[in-house]
Amino acid sequence: MSEAAPRRGRPRDAARDRALLEATLAVLAESGYGGLTTAAVAARAGVSTATLYRRWSSKEDLVVAAAASYEEGLAAQPDTGTLEGDLRALLRDKAAALTGEGGRLMRALIGEATRNTVLAEALTAAFLAPVRRRVDEVVRRAVARGEIPPVEDAELLGDVVVGPVMSRFFLTPRLPDEVDAAAARDMADRLLPLVLRAVGGGGRAGGAS
């Protein structure tokens, strides 16, 4: 009988990984990508820089992992039973995300992402891809219910949904941190009739539920 191969090193500590990723998001929000250092992240998480580098070999790798951890924590799409209800929930979720930690993360990285393909891909994965998937799911359910005809390019519709929300919260003088939850919810509801028409729902959106 052959002997089992010896284990190499200690297993990764998931709690320590989470602490480092949460510290990365916090330092990014405070200092931006340019001001983020691995030493600051390690200190925030209460570990040594050697511990951090055993997990991620560079600042870029760490930030990409932090962005991915944010995407993984997004809420699942509820099935409200109607196209209008599904889109309202999606818009409200996105508006809330952009006025919270997600907005701070995007604001910290969006400038650097124009010069860094890896970070741009991380932002796409964390912010755009989830919306595209949710819109695709919403559209498929609406088509199955007979509310709208089949849609040729649901992925493009995802950009139509997220574009106005990002424009409102990132290209206006007020920063996302200055917009309260009620204002974000109201803005999402005001965008709903436009998005309904874009996906072929037509009509006028009813009152908020």
C-alpha positions as CSV (number, residue, x, y, z in Angstrom):
1,M,0.0,0.0,0.0
2,S,1.4,3.4,-1.0
3,E,1.7,6.1,1.7
4,A,-0.5,9.2,1.3
5,A,1.4,12.2,0.1
6,P,2.2,14.6,2.9
7,R,0.2,17.8,3.2
8,R,2.1,20.9,2.3
9,G,1.7,23.8,4.6
10,R,-1.3,24.9,6.5
11,P,-4.7,25.4,4.8
12,R,-5.9,28.9,4.0
13,D,-7.8,30.7,6.7
14,A,-11.1,31.8,5.0
15,A,-11.8,34.3,7.8
16,R,-8.4,35.9,7.4
17,D,-9.0,36.1,3.6
18,R,-12.3,37.8,4.2
19,A,-10.7,40.3,6.6
20,L,-8.1,41.2,4.1
21,L,-10.6,41.7,1.3
22,E,-12.9,43.8,3.5
23,A,-9.9,45.8,4.5
24,T,-9.0,46.3,0.9
25,L,-12.5,47.7,0.1
26,A,-12.3,50.0,3.1
27,V,-8.8,51.4,2.2
28,L,-9.9,51.8,-1.4
29,A,-12.9,53.9,-0.3
30,E,-10.7,56.1,1.9
31,S,-7.6,56.5,-0.3
32,G,-8.4,55.4,-3.8
33,Y,-6.4,53.0,-5.9
34,G,-3.3,55.3,-6.0
35,G,-3.3,55.7,-2.2
36,L,-3.9,52.0,-1.4
37,T,-0.8,50.1,-0.2
38,T,-0.5,46.5,0.9
39,A,0.9,47.6,4.2
40,A,-2.2,49.7,4.9
41,V,-4.5,46.8,4.0
42,A,-2.5,44.4,6.2
43,A,-2.6,46.8,9.1
44,R,-6.3,47.3,8.7
45,A,-6.9,43.6,8.7
46,G,-4.6,43.0,11.7
47,V,-2.1,40.8,9.8
48,S,1.4,41.0,8.5
49,T,2.2,42.0,5.0
50,A,3.9,38.5,4.6
51,T,0.5,37.0,5.3
52,L,-1.1,39.1,2.6
53,Y,1.6,38.3,0.1
54,R,1.1,34.5,0.7
55,R,-2.4,35.0,-0.7
56,W,-2.0,37.7,-3.4
57,S,1.3,38.6,-5.0
58,S,0.5,42.2,-5.9
59,K,-1.7,45.2,-5.1
60,E,-3.5,44.6,-8.4
61,D,-4.3,41.0,-7.6
62,L,-5.6,42.0,-4.2
63,V,-7.9,44.6,-5.6
64,V,-9.2,42.3,-8.3
65,A,-10.0,39.7,-5.6
66,A,-11.8,42.4,-3.5
67,A,-13.9,43.4,-6.4
68,A,-14.8,39.7,-7.0
69,S,-15.8,39.3,-3.4
70,Y,-18.1,42.3,-3.7
71,E,-19.8,40.7,-6.7
72,E,-20.3,37.4,-4.9
73,G,-22.2,39.2,-2.1
74,L,-24.9,40.7,-4.3
75,A,-28.4,39.6,-3.7
76,A,-30.2,37.1,-5.9
77,Q,-32.8,38.4,-8.3
78,P,-36.3,38.0,-6.9
79,D,-39.1,36.7,-9.1
80,T,-42.0,39.2,-8.5
81,G,-44.2,37.6,-11.1
82,T,-44.2,40.6,-13.5
83,L,-41.8,42.4,-15.8
84,E,-42.5,45.7,-14.1
85,G,-41.9,44.3,-10.6
86,D,-38.7,42.5,-11.6
87,L,-37.3,45.6,-13.2
88,R,-38.3,47.8,-10.3
89,A,-36.5,45.5,-7.9
90,L,-33.4,45.4,-10.2
91,L,-33.2,49.2,-10.5
92,R,-33.7,49.7,-6.8
93,D,-31.0,47.2,-6.0
94,K,-28.6,48.9,-8.4
95,A,-29.3,52.4,-7.2
96,A,-28.8,51.2,-3.6
97,A,-25.5,49.5,-4.5
98,L,-24.1,52.6,-6.2
99,T,-24.9,54.8,-3.2
100,G,-23.2,52.4,-0.8
101,E,-20.0,50.3,-0.8
102,G,-20.4,49.5,-4.4
103,G,-20.4,53.1,-5.4
104,R,-17.4,53.9,-3.3
105,L,-15.5,50.9,-4.9
106,M,-16.4,51.9,-8.4
107,R,-15.5,55.5,-7.8
108,A,-12.1,54.5,-6.4
109,L,-11.3,52.3,-9.4
110,I,-13.0,53.8,-12.5
111,G,-10.2,56.2,-13.3
112,E,-7.5,53.7,-12.9
113,A,-9.5,51.2,-15.0
114,T,-9.2,53.4,-18.1
115,R,-5.4,52.6,-18.0
116,N,-5.4,49.1,-16.6
117,T,-7.1,46.3,-18.5
118,V,-7.1,43.9,-15.5
119,L,-8.9,46.4,-13.3
120,A,-11.3,47.2,-16.1
121,E,-12.2,43.5,-16.4
122,A,-12.6,43.3,-12.7
123,L,-15.0,46.2,-12.7
124,T,-17.0,44.7,-15.5
125,A,-17.2,41.4,-13.7
126,A,-18.3,43.0,-10.4
127,F,-20.7,45.6,-11.7
128,L,-21.8,45.1,-15.3
129,A,-21.9,41.3,-15.7
130,P,-24.3,40.8,-12.7
131,V,-26.7,43.4,-14.2
132,R,-26.6,41.8,-17.6
133,R,-27.3,38.4,-16.1
134,R,-30.2,39.7,-14.1
135,V,-31.7,41.6,-17.1
136,D,-31.4,38.4,-19.2
137,E,-33.2,36.5,-16.4
138,V,-35.9,39.1,-16.2
139,V,-36.4,39.2,-19.9
140,R,-36.6,35.4,-20.3
141,R,-39.3,35.2,-17.6
142,A,-41.3,38.0,-19.2
143,V,-41.1,36.3,-22.6
144,A,-42.2,33.0,-21.0
145,R,-45.2,34.8,-19.4
146,G,-46.1,36.4,-22.7
147,E,-45.6,40.0,-21.5
148,I,-43.1,40.9,-24.2
149,P,-41.9,39.4,-27.5
150,P,-38.4,37.7,-27.6
151,V,-35.5,40.1,-27.3
152,E,-32.6,39.7,-29.6
153,D,-29.8,41.3,-27.5
154,A,-30.6,41.1,-23.7
155,E,-26.9,41.8,-22.9
156,L,-27.2,45.2,-24.5
157,L,-30.4,45.8,-22.5
158,G,-28.3,45.3,-19.4
159,D,-26.2,48.3,-20.4
160,V,-29.4,50.3,-21.1
161,V,-30.5,49.5,-17.5
162,V,-27.3,50.3,-15.7
163,G,-26.3,53.3,-17.9
164,P,-28.8,55.8,-16.7
165,V,-28.3,54.8,-13.0
166,M,-24.5,55.2,-13.3
167,S,-24.9,58.5,-15.2
168,R,-27.2,59.9,-12.5
169,F,-25.0,58.9,-9.6
170,F,-21.5,59.4,-11.1
171,L,-21.9,62.3,-13.6
172,T,-23.7,64.7,-11.3
173,P,-22.3,67.1,-8.7
174,R,-23.7,65.1,-5.8
175,L,-21.6,62.1,-4.8
176,P,-23.2,58.8,-4.1
177,D,-22.5,59.0,-0.4
178,E,-24.7,62.2,-0.3
179,V,-27.7,60.4,-1.7
180,D,-29.8,58.7,1.0
181,A,-31.7,55.5,0.5
182,A,-35.0,57.2,-0.1
183,A,-33.6,59.4,-2.9
184,A,-31.9,56.4,-4.5
185,R,-35.2,54.5,-4.4
186,D,-37.1,57.4,-5.9
187,M,-34.6,57.8,-8.7
188,A,-34.9,54.1,-9.5
189,D,-38.7,54.3,-9.7
190,R,-38.4,57.4,-12.0
191,L,-36.2,55.4,-14.4
192,L,-38.6,52.4,-14.4
193,P,-41.0,53.6,-17.2
194,L,-38.0,54.3,-19.5
195,V,-36.5,50.9,-18.9
196,L,-39.9,49.2,-19.4
197,R,-40.2,50.8,-22.8
198,A,-36.6,49.8,-23.7
199,V,-37.4,46.1,-23.1
200,G,-40.7,46.3,-24.9
201,G,-42.9,46.5,-21.9
202,G,-44.5,49.7,-23.0
203,G,-47.2,51.4,-21.0
204,R,-46.8,53.5,-17.9
205,A,-45.3,51.9,-14.8
206,G,-47.7,51.7,-11.9
207,G,-47.1,53.0,-8.4
208,A,-44.2,51.7,-6.2
209,S,-45.0,48.5,-4.3
